[in-house]
Amino acid sequence: MRWEDLRSSDNVEDRRGEGGGGGGMGFPGGGAGGLGIGTIVVLLIVSYFTGINPAILIGGAERIGGGRGQQEQPADPQTQAKRRQAPTDESGRFASKILGNTEDVWSQILPQQTGKQYTPTTLVLYTGGTRSGCGSAQAAMGPFYCPLDKKVYLDTGFFKEMASKFGVKGDFAYAYVIAHEVGHHVQDVLGILGKVQARQQQASSKTEANALSVRIELMADCLAGVWAKNSNDKYAELDQGDIDEALNAAAQIGDDALQQRSRGYVVPDSFTHGSSAQRQRWFMAGYKSGQTKACDTFRTANN
């Protein structure tokens, strides 16, 4: 993947080097709220790799229990100006260029395919921890999208974690991570996240709420594939090796793979992102079609 040739985005907020962003477990809302320790462990495991944190998807763990997350406080003008400076390091420039490419692609195809205008998200780069509109963000949570402030949060050290702990390497594997989170923003623009949040809050069981989370995550995988297809049609920067990198990432971060690795057994009812096979299949569904309409993961509960 020739990412150096892509356009950099102006919608990058670089907070790296500012220090931590608040205490607590790293869940939106600034603490563990009423969640049990078992639930916290599961959430940390499944959110460690790409995908929206389940707590964030439904407005934060505190919001589930009727509480309110602490909102990010505005930075002073000097800090804001520093955050808006274009990244000069390799990982920062890479993230900026992938984000710029998603903007170019979605701004073109979303109106064509859905009739909706695309409003870009902001990518927040941080180190260790920071504050989001959904509450505290910590590196252990992995990348996530916060629908309350319309921003994607990414600790760039996450890419090294992918390589060292899970053998996930390659520029396009990392691009897939960013594209997946942007996929959640596309869902937000289309009004899908709000509807799913409402359904999760009304769910009769945790299993039902988890199943809804899986559907939304697989859709984001599919939308990442849609982006990849349309980007490649325009820029011809991908080869089969790139696609293999994305599929390997999807395989390594499936709920079944993560649970087997951490627990030694798999509990399907606790899945929040989907199995390895599901994540691979839905990414390829988007990549083969290039159409957002191919990403209706709510039509079936088994694929």
Disulfide bonds with the S-S distance in Angstrom:
Cys134-Cys146 2.09
Cys222-Cys295 2.08
